[in-house]
Amino acid sequence: MTQTLWAPWRMDYILRDRSADQGGCFLCLPADHRGPLRERLVLCADELTLLIMNRFPYNNGHLMAAPRRHVASLSLTSEAERLALTNLVARATEVLDRLMKPDGYNLGVNQGLAAGAGVEDHLHFHVTPRWLGDVNYMTALGETRVVPEHLMATWERLAGHFS
């Protein structure tokens, strides 16, 4: 029997205007903005850092922590920014542990185009929750990821825990 896998939110990615990708940085927020911002999937933002959901996640709860300042590498951040980023990544895992109960995490930075950075000029840390058995035939053979919860449902579940 044929089964259907519905992922309608992926159409935004498939049909998006790629010329707009050359526009502003999606990690940059207005200087005076603090707190969550639903339409941009921002869970929290303070004077030094922000935490945003990955719009094209590898798994449910895939988050990105970034400095507020548009800076390309960790070596260009201040000590205060590095400490704030590390604390934000730790806080993200604490909240995800409590709400989503993952079995582990992939935590990482792709710094520079050669290292796989999709956004090479704005440093960001990936916080990707992992569950035992979350890689299955869909990922291995079909080159398709199954993300079972809609992004906005995940945002609604997480946002209040970062204020």
C-alpha positions as CSV (number, residue, x, y, z in Angstrom):
1,M,0.0,0.0,0.0
2,T,1.3,3.5,-0.9
3,Q,1.6,5.9,2.0
4,T,1.9,9.7,1.7
5,L,4.4,11.7,3.6
6,W,3.1,15.3,4.0
7,A,5.6,18.1,4.5
8,P,3.9,21.2,3.0
9,W,6.2,23.7,4.8
10,R,9.0,22.5,2.5
11,M,7.3,24.2,-0.4
12,D,8.5,27.6,1.1
13,Y,12.0,26.3,0.7
14,I,11.6,24.8,-2.8
15,L,9.7,27.7,-4.3
16,R,11.5,30.6,-2.5
17,D,13.0,33.4,-4.5
18,R,16.7,32.6,-4.4
19,S,17.6,36.1,-5.5
20,A,16.4,37.2,-2.1
21,D,19.1,35.0,-0.5
22,Q,21.5,37.7,-1.4
23,G,19.6,40.3,0.6
24,G,20.0,40.9,4.3
25,C,21.2,38.4,6.8
26,F,18.4,36.3,8.4
27,L,20.4,36.2,11.7
28,C,20.5,40.0,12.0
29,L,17.8,41.7,14.0
30,P,17.0,45.3,14.5
31,A,19.4,46.7,17.1
32,D,16.6,47.5,19.6
33,H,14.8,44.1,19.4
34,R,14.8,41.9,22.5
35,G,12.8,38.8,23.2
36,P,11.0,36.3,20.8
37,L,9.9,37.1,17.3
38,R,7.5,34.5,15.9
39,E,7.6,35.4,12.2
40,R,11.4,35.1,12.2
41,L,11.4,31.9,14.5
42,V,13.5,33.8,17.0
43,L,13.1,32.2,20.5
44,C,15.0,34.8,22.4
45,A,17.3,37.7,21.8
46,D,19.3,39.9,24.3
47,E,22.0,42.5,23.8
48,L,24.7,40.0,22.8
49,T,23.1,36.9,21.4
50,L,20.0,35.4,19.8
51,L,18.5,31.9,19.5
52,I,16.6,31.0,16.4
53,M,15.0,27.9,15.1
54,N,16.5,26.5,11.9
55,R,13.8,27.1,9.2
56,F,15.1,24.0,7.3
57,P,15.9,21.6,10.2
58,Y,17.7,18.3,10.3
59,N,15.4,17.3,13.3
60,N,12.7,18.8,15.4
61,G,14.1,21.4,17.7
62,H,17.1,22.2,15.5
63,L,18.2,25.6,16.8
64,M,21.0,28.1,16.0
65,A,22.7,30.4,18.6
66,A,24.4,33.4,17.2
67,P,26.0,36.7,18.3
68,R,23.9,39.7,17.7
69,R,26.8,41.4,16.0
70,H,27.3,40.3,12.4
71,V,30.7,38.7,12.7
72,A,32.2,35.8,10.7
73,S,34.4,33.9,13.1
74,L,34.7,32.9,16.7
75,S,38.1,34.7,16.9
76,L,36.4,38.0,16.1
77,T,33.9,37.8,18.9
78,S,34.5,39.4,22.3
79,E,35.0,37.4,25.4
80,A,31.6,38.5,26.6
81,E,30.0,37.3,23.3
82,R,31.8,33.9,23.5
83,L,30.6,33.4,27.1
84,A,27.1,34.5,26.2
85,L,27.0,32.1,23.2
86,T,28.2,29.2,25.3
87,N,25.7,29.9,28.0
88,L,22.9,30.2,25.4
89,V,23.8,26.8,23.8
90,A,23.8,25.2,27.3
91,R,20.4,26.8,28.0
92,A,19.0,25.6,24.7
93,T,20.0,22.0,25.6
94,E,18.5,22.3,29.0
95,V,15.1,23.5,27.6
96,L,15.2,20.8,24.8
97,D,16.0,18.1,27.4
98,R,13.0,19.1,29.4
99,L,10.5,19.5,26.6
100,M,11.7,17.1,23.9
101,K,13.7,14.6,25.8
102,P,16.4,13.9,23.1
103,D,19.0,11.1,23.7
104,G,21.8,13.4,22.6
105,Y,22.9,16.4,20.5
106,N,25.0,17.4,17.6
107,L,26.5,20.8,18.7
108,G,28.7,22.5,16.1
109,V,30.0,25.4,14.1
110,N,30.7,25.4,10.4
111,Q,33.1,28.4,10.1
112,G,33.9,29.4,6.6
113,L,32.5,28.2,3.2
114,A,35.1,25.3,3.0
115,A,33.8,24.0,6.3
116,G,30.2,23.8,5.1
117,A,28.9,27.1,6.4
118,G,25.6,28.0,4.7
119,V,25.9,31.5,6.2
120,E,29.6,32.1,6.1
121,D,29.7,35.7,7.3
122,H,27.5,35.4,10.4
123,L,28.8,33.0,13.0
124,H,26.3,30.6,14.5
125,F,26.2,27.4,16.5
126,H,23.9,24.5,15.6
127,V,22.1,22.8,18.4
128,T,20.5,19.7,16.9
129,P,18.7,17.2,19.2
130,R,19.1,13.6,18.3
131,W,17.1,10.5,19.3
132,L,18.3,6.9,19.1
133,G,17.0,5.5,15.8
134,D,16.3,9.0,14.3
135,V,18.2,8.1,11.1
136,N,16.2,5.6,9.2
137,Y,15.7,4.5,5.6
138,M,14.1,7.8,4.6
139,T,17.4,9.6,5.4
140,A,19.8,6.9,4.3
141,L,18.1,5.8,1.1
142,G,15.6,8.4,0.2
143,E,17.8,11.4,1.0
144,T,14.7,12.8,2.8
145,R,14.3,13.9,6.3
146,V,11.1,13.4,8.2
147,V,10.4,16.2,10.7
148,P,7.2,15.2,12.4
149,E,6.2,18.5,14.0
150,H,5.4,21.7,12.1
151,L,7.9,24.5,12.8
152,M,5.4,26.9,14.2
153,A,4.1,24.2,16.6
154,T,7.7,23.7,17.8
155,W,8.2,27.5,18.1
156,E,5.0,27.7,20.2
157,R,6.2,24.9,22.5
158,L,9.7,26.4,23.0
159,A,9.3,30.2,22.9
160,G,8.0,30.7,26.4
161,H,10.9,28.8,28.0
162,F,13.6,31.3,26.9
163,S,12.1,34.6,28.3
